[in-house]
Amino acid sequence: MIADKADDTDVILALVAEAGGVAVIPSRANRKVPQELDWELHVAAARSSASSANSKRY
């Protein structure tokens, strides 16, 4: 699952883990214990998402 910081909640992280997925969600600044994030996967996902958004523009 690719999401932004607004979706960084324990409930969403638990749902993704329960479904067997990997959450690529950066931690919010006010999270007491930041979640680990695979930055390479996050950057790749963001690029993929951005290219999809640009292709839908036309």
Backbone as CSV, one residue per row, in Angstrom:
resi,resn,N_x,N_y,N_z,CA_x,CA_y,CA_z,C_x,C_y,C_z
1,MET,0.846,-1.167,0.000,0.000,0.000,0.000,0.890,1.226,0.000
2,ILE,0.587,2.159,-0.856,1.298,3.416,-0.916,0.355,4.482,-0.367
3,ALA,0.844,5.246,0.592,0.003,6.283,1.186,0.885,7.429,1.664
4,ASP,0.251,8.523,2.037,1.028,9.637,2.556,0.958,9.647,4.085
5,LYS,1.577,10.640,4.686,1.685,10.697,6.141,0.334,10.760,6.848
6,ALA,-0.671,11.273,6.185,-1.996,11.374,6.807,-2.578,9.997,7.096
7,ASP,-2.138,8.989,6.363,-2.648,7.633,6.545,-1.813,6.804,7.506
8,ASP,-0.885,7.433,8.216,-0.014,6.733,9.158,-0.747,6.531,10.481
9,THR,-1.606,5.514,10.515,-2.318,5.170,11.746,-2.087,3.695,12.046
10,ASP,-2.177,3.346,13.306,-1.982,1.955,13.707,-3.034,1.044,13.077
11,VAL,-4.245,1.552,12.912,-5.333,0.751,12.331,-5.006,0.401,10.876
12,ILE,-4.594,1.385,10.101,-4.274,1.133,8.694,-3.066,0.209,8.573
13,LEU,-2.045,0.434,9.388,-0.866,-0.429,9.356,-1.226,-1.867,9.714
14,ALA,-2.127,-2.044,10.677,-2.557,-3.383,11.066,-3.354,-4.058,9.945
15,LEU,-4.221,-3.312,9.274,-4.996,-3.867,8.168,-4.095,-4.317,7.023
16,VAL,-3.094,-3.521,6.715,-2.161,-3.877,5.644,-1.376,-5.128,6.022
17,ALA,-0.890,-5.178,7.255,-0.129,-6.347,7.717,-1.006,-7.598,7.731
18,GLU,-2.264,-7.456,8.143,-3.196,-8.583,8.184,-3.459,-9.140,6.789
19,ALA,-3.468,-8.245,5.798,-3.710,-8.667,4.420,-2.446,-9.216,3.768
20,GLY,-1.327,-9.172,4.482,-0.075,-9.690,3.947,0.666,-8.704,3.073
21,GLY,0.295,-7.447,3.146,0.930,-6.422,2.333,2.049,-5.701,3.060
22,VAL,2.666,-4.805,2.343,3.727,-3.976,2.896,3.259,-2.530,2.836
23,ALA,3.283,-1.864,3.971,2.878,-0.456,4.020,4.091,0.421,3.726
24,VAL,3.964,1.251,2.725,5.017,2.207,2.382,4.456,3.577,2.738
25,ILE,4.451,3.846,4.038,3.852,5.073,4.565,4.880,5.750,5.469
26,PRO,5.312,6.968,5.126,6.228,7.678,6.019,5.535,8.015,7.333
27,SER,6.273,7.988,8.417,5.706,8.302,9.732,5.404,9.783,9.857
28,ARG,4.333,10.065,10.591,4.022,11.463,10.897,5.069,11.997,11.865
29,ALA,5.272,13.284,11.864,6.288,13.917,12.722,5.961,13.736,14.202
30,ASN,4.679,13.622,14.541,4.312,13.536,15.960,4.169,12.097,16.460
31,ARG,4.557,11.119,15.660,4.490,9.713,16.104,5.581,9.477,17.142
32,LYS,5.200,8.911,18.287,6.159,8.688,19.371,7.251,7.706,18.979
33,VAL,6.862,6.635,18.314,7.830,5.640,17.835,7.692,5.573,16.313
34,PRO,8.620,6.200,15.583,8.520,6.204,14.120,8.563,4.785,13.540
35,GLN,7.774,4.566,12.502,7.766,3.284,11.804,8.981,3.210,10.888
36,GLU,9.519,2.009,10.714,10.604,1.841,9.764,10.033,1.956,8.365
37,LEU,10.827,2.545,7.484,10.372,2.753,6.113,11.499,2.403,5.167
38,ASP,11.205,1.614,4.166,12.169,1.303,3.121,12.134,2.476,2.137
39,TRP,13.086,3.402,2.265,13.070,4.625,1.464,13.215,4.346,-0.020
40,GLU,13.982,3.318,-0.385,14.121,2.985,-1.806,12.767,2.561,-2.383
41,LEU,12.034,1.756,-1.642,10.711,1.335,-2.084,9.752,2.524,-2.115
42,HIS,9.859,3.408,-1.142,9.003,4.601,-1.088,9.250,5.500,-2.302
43,VAL,10.523,5.731,-2.637,10.856,6.583,-3.784,10.370,5.937,-5.075
44,ALA,10.579,4.632,-5.217,10.120,3.934,-6.420,8.602,3.999,-6.547
45,ALA,7.903,3.823,-5.451,6.441,3.878,-5.467,5.955,5.281,-5.803
46,ALA,6.608,6.285,-5.251,6.205,7.670,-5.513,6.419,8.025,-6.984
47,ARG,7.530,7.562,-7.545,7.787,7.828,-8.969,6.748,7.134,-9.840
48,SER,6.411,5.919,-9.501,5.417,5.171,-10.256,4.060,5.860,-10.179
49,SER,3.706,6.300,-8.986,2.436,6.989,-8.784,2.401,8.312,-9.549
50,ALA,3.498,9.037,-9.535,3.564,10.322,-10.225,3.476,10.126,-11.734
51,SER,4.133,9.116,-12.257,4.074,8.890,-13.702,2.686,8.458,-14.129
52,SER,1.986,7.700,-13.278,0.612,7.311,-13.595,-0.304,8.525,-13.599
53,ALA,-0.094,9.407,-12.676,-0.917,10.613,-12.590,-0.685,11.507,-13.797
54,ASN,0.568,11.600,-14.239,0.867,12.432,-15.404,0.296,11.847,-16.687
55,SER,0.250,10.537,-16.812,-0.271,9.924,-18.021,-1.793,10.068,-18.104
56,LYS,-2.464,10.207,-16.980,-3.919,10.351,-16.973,-4.352,11.775,-17.283
57,ARG,-3.414,12.681,-17.278,-3.721,14.083,-17.515,-4.246,14.339,-18.920
58,TYR,-3.789,13.568,-19.883,-4.097,13.865,-21.288,-5.181,13.000,-21.834
